[in-house]
């Protein structure tokens, strides 16, 4: 930006011819600088020889100009340029190859990720996918592990708009892994209208939830209570024997089973997670 | 809690029960068995191992009254109780 001004300032001392020749030098130089560094004043043709003005020297200091490069000859200069161009071409080709390989690698990894992620989920149990410890046939063959006593506490909740009285009939029960256990909840409908409820459950701590298997319960299905009716709701469950072998469960002594009842209105489909 | 959509948190996924849901006992047909079971639990400081016979009796009552699908008792984990006849007096575990 300042360069033209400077030029004009310098050239005013030395005459117009210098200015025009140097300006043309700069113009051609700036245009060709994108591609290579040719000798711009060779192209310009005029700004050589006696034009070693202060403006020119200033310009040549500021810009990578090859005004004074005196190599052995035009041919060797051309050869140099060619080899350099070839070198750049070669380098570009290798870079392009690396980038293309990285792109193909990424696409391949995205395809491979599907089975790999599934394996990972099965190994670590993240995302709630099926993990070891859930085989329905093992109920008949499992043996209780007598020395590991676990306290199962019960919790009952209702949704705010649900008017049932819902509570567990025992606050806790001591079970061992591999042994089936029975527990009861009680629900009472104090209203004058039949109410349909549907429930879901939660197990705390999270990692123990995969070992908590319910054989039969009252959850995920609509349960209808007539007005002023009270029912007992059983839960038949067991804790998987592999619970004892899991190192993450070594310090878990209490499991809390929490049920929550929601009201199911006619024609309303509740989005219950995990239940198809 | 389980519907918190936080990236990276493991959320609890409830599983449906293996054998489905118990039909509700509207008429209290098995209430006596339930009361026996609860009394046993209270007497034994809520130790489930000591009250397995009563729980087996309750489930048998349910099966008899069509409140539960009939299953062989081994499938319900009562294999060790099959040897003794169903009697409330005897000790449940050998």
Interface residues (C-beta under 8 A of the other chain):
Chain A: X126 X127 X128 X134 X136 X139 X140 X142 X144 X146 X169 X170 X171 X172 X173 X174 X175 X176 X179 X180 X181 X182 X184 X200 X201 X202 X203 X206 X209 X213 X214 X215 X216 X217 X218 X219 X220 X221 X223 X224 X225 X226 X229 X231 X232 X233 X234 X236 X238 X272 X273 X274 X275
Chain B: X1 X2 X3 X10 X11 X12 X13 X14 X15 X16 X17 X18 X19 X20 X21 X22 X24 X25 X26 X28 X31 X34 X37 X38 X41 X45 X46 X47 X48 X49 X52 X55 X58 X59 X68 X74 X75 X76 X77 X78 X79
